[in-house]
Every structure is written in C-alpha cells, then in structure tokens.
C-alpha cells in the first residue's frame, strides 16, 4: 500500500518528500551537543537510552538531507 501511495500524484504535481523535509529542518542545539558527545565520548553515548540515540540518528539523517538540498546546516538557529 505504501509503495502505491508513494507513486501517487497530486492535482498540482508530484511531491518531493526529501525537499519538503529539507525545508522543514531546523537546527537543534541540543542535538548538536549530543552529536559532540557521541564523537568525543562514544562509550558514554553508548550507555545512553535508545530514544536519545535514535533521535540523534533521525536528526543527523534530516540534517544530511537538508545539506544535500542546499540548506546551510551550520548556521545557528535564532
């Protein structure tokens, strides 16, 4: 069912989900600090709860997607 819905076109044309996600991405300083923790202290990061680690993974994937679509992901949020 999902494959069928992904191929569906809307009245105003097909949707580019990656572009929509890239446009919605906002820098989160808490996630940036968590990424620094992962890089600096991986043993501590590995002991953290699964939801924090999963959240960081989703955040990093969305950040990479935003960068691929031309957004400045290094600019600090206001």
Secondary structure as UniProt FT lines:
FT   HELIX           2..7
FT   TURN            11..12
FT   HELIX           17..24
FT   HELIX           29..40
FT   HELIX           42..46
FT   HELIX           50..68
FT   TURN            69..70
//
